[in-house]
Amino acid sequence: MVAATWAISFVHSNIQTTLTMGLPFCGPNTIKSFFCDIPPLIRLACTDTTMIDAMIVANSGIVSLGCFLSVLISYIGIGKAIFKIKTVEGRRKAFSTCISHLTVVTFFFGPCVFIYMRPSKSFEADEVVMVFYTIIAPMLNPVIYTLRNEEMKNAMKKLWGRRI
């Protein structure tokens, strides 16, 4: 799986880099974004980028679909295994782990789909989504997994009880 991930990432990034390298750029070369990324870079091109946009969306769509299907297939297998667990408490713990993981996956892939699965035209919400995607989602990751810990839950209850 690791080798496949590296190979797919290599091909995916090289396709997008090759498509972008051939574009003519003129005028103010200032990217209106927090970091240099393909969609904001394409907006700076001095030519019609409709075809390149379509190819990049298709490329990103294939990669995103592959990731989604991998997660879906994994969770089908996990679901089958969970339903074989005899105890209710064991099932509850297993579902708790799955829900926290799916929350993290949603927080990561949701903004990715918004940014990369559409043409590179600028929207007002792009900057907010990019901040969420690059800063907020990774910061929420440890919080989401920490809240599964019983000691942490009890400490949070005590902390909130004192403040109220």
C-alpha positions in Angstrom: 0.0 0.0 0.0 2.8 2.4 0.8 4.5 1.7 -2.6 1.2 2.2 -4.4 0.7 5.5 -2.5 4.1 6.8 -3.4 3.8 5.7 -7.1 0.3 7.3 -7.5 1.5 10.5 -5.8 4.5 10.7 -8.0 2.4 10.2 -11.2 -0.3 12.6 -10.0 2.1 15.4 -9.1 4.1 15.0 -12.3 1.0 15.2 -14.4 -0.1 18.4 -12.7 3.4 19.9 -12.8 3.8 19.1 -16.5 0.5 20.7 -17.4 1.4 23.8 -15.4 4.9 24.2 -16.7 3.7 24.7 -20.3 1.5 27.7 -19.4 2.5 31.2 -20.4 2.6 33.6 -17.4 2.5 37.4 -17.8 1.5 40.3 -15.7 1.5 40.4 -11.9 2.9 37.0 -10.7 1.4 37.3 -7.3 -0.6 34.3 -6.1 -3.6 35.1 -4.0 -3.3 32.2 -1.7 -1.5 31.1 1.5 0.8 28.8 -0.4 1.7 28.0 -4.0 -0.7 25.4 -5.3 -1.9 24.4 -8.7 -5.4 26.1 -8.8 -4.2 29.6 -7.8 -1.2 29.2 -10.1 -3.3 28.4 -13.1 -5.3 31.6 -12.5 -2.2 33.6 -13.3 -1.9 32.1 -16.8 -2.3 34.5 -19.8 -4.2 31.9 -21.9 -7.4 29.9 -21.8 -6.9 27.1 -19.3 -10.2 25.3 -19.7 -8.6 22.2 -21.1 -5.9 22.1 -18.4 -8.5 22.7 -15.7 -10.5 19.8 -17.0 -7.4 17.5 -17.1 -6.4 18.5 -13.5 -10.0 18.0 -12.2 -10.1 14.6 -13.9 -6.7 13.7 -12.5 -7.7 14.8 -9.0 -11.0 13.1 -9.4 -9.4 9.8 -10.2 -7.0 10.1 -7.2 -9.8 11.2 -4.9 -12.1 8.4 -6.1 -9.3 5.9 -5.5 -8.8 7.2 -1.9 -12.6 7.1 -1.3 -13.0 3.6 -2.6 -10.0 2.4 -0.5 -11.6 3.9 2.7 -15.0 2.5 1.7 -13.7 -1.0 1.1 -11.7 -0.9 4.3 -14.7 0.1 6.3 -16.8 -2.7 4.7 -14.3 -5.2 6.0 -14.1 -3.4 9.4 -17.9 -3.4 9.6 -18.1 -7.1 8.9 -15.5 -7.7 11.6 -17.4 -5.5 14.1 -20.6 -7.3 13.6 -18.9 -10.6 14.5 -18.0 -9.2 18.0 -20.1 -10.8 20.6 -20.2 -8.1 23.3 -22.1 -4.9 23.0 -19.3 -3.0 24.8 -16.7 -4.4 22.3 -18.9 -3.2 19.4 -19.4 0.2 21.0 -15.6 0.7 21.3 -15.0 -0.5 17.8 -17.7 1.9 16.4 -16.2 4.7 18.5 -12.9 4.2 16.8 -14.4 4.1 13.4 -16.5 7.3 14.0 -13.5 9.3 15.1 -11.5 8.1 12.1 -14.3 8.9 9.7 -14.6 12.4 11.3 -10.9 13.1 10.7 -11.2 11.7 7.1 -14.2 13.9 6.4 -12.4 17.0 7.8 -9.5 16.3 5.6 -11.2 15.2 2.3 -14.2 17.6 2.5 -12.1 20.7 1.8 -9.8 18.8 -0.6 -12.8 18.0 -2.7 -14.0 21.6 -2.6 -10.6 23.0 -3.7 -9.4 20.3 -6.2 -12.5 18.9 -7.7 -13.6 22.0 -9.6 -12.1 24.3 -12.2 -9.5 26.8 -10.9 -11.8 29.8 -11.0 -11.6 31.8 -7.8 -14.3 31.8 -5.2 -14.5 34.0 -2.0 -14.6 30.9 0.2 -11.3 29.5 -1.2 -9.2 31.2 1.4 -11.4 30.0 4.3 -11.4 26.5 3.0 -7.6 26.5 2.5 -7.1 27.7 6.1 -9.4 24.9 7.3 -7.7 22.3 5.2 -4.1 23.3 6.1 -4.4 24.5 9.7 -7.8 23.7 11.4 -8.2 20.1 10.3 -4.7 19.0 11.4 -5.2 20.8 14.7 -8.5 19.0 15.3 -6.9 15.6 14.6 -5.4 15.1 18.1 -8.5 16.6 19.7 -10.8 14.2 18.0 -8.7 11.2 19.0 -8.0 12.4 22.5 -11.7 12.7 23.3 -12.0 9.0 22.9 -9.7 8.5 26.0 -11.7 8.0 29.1 -9.2 9.9 31.4 -9.3 12.8 29.0 -13.2 12.8 29.0 -13.2 12.9 32.8 -10.6 15.7 33.0 -12.7 17.7 30.5 -15.9 17.2 32.6 -14.0 18.3 35.7 -12.7 21.4 33.9 -16.0 22.3 32.5 -17.7 21.7 35.9 -15.4 24.2 37.6 -16.1 26.9 35.0 -19.8 26.5 35.2 
